[in-house]
Amino acid sequence: MAVTAKILGVPTQTLGSWARLSGKGQLKGAGDKPVSAQQMELARLRAELSRVKMERDILKKATAYFARESL
């Protein structure tokens, strides 16, 4: 479960709570709406996209820095 929590970017305890609530059919979203698998996947993909954009920006800055150093 720790690996999954890391992939999702959430604490292990939170993921465990979600799993327990989901098993009982009590997992709720914002405003007490049930959270579907598609909504969970969308949230995970949005978090991953945000992380990848941040990595891209860091690499872009590093590339520019080292390009200036080599001149």
C-alpha positions, 0 to 999 in steps of 0.5 A: 500500500505504501507504493500505491500511496507514493504513486498517488501522492497521498499519505499511506494512512490516508490511502488506508482510510480510503480503502476501509471506507470504500470497502464499507461503501462509505467513501464520500467525495466533496459535498458527501457525493460518492467518489467513482473510480473514474473520479479517483483516476482523474484526480490521480492523473491531474496530480501526476500532470502537475508533477510532470509539469514541475519536473519539465520546468526544472529541466528547462531551467537546468538546460538553459543554465548549463547552455549558458555555462558552456558558452 
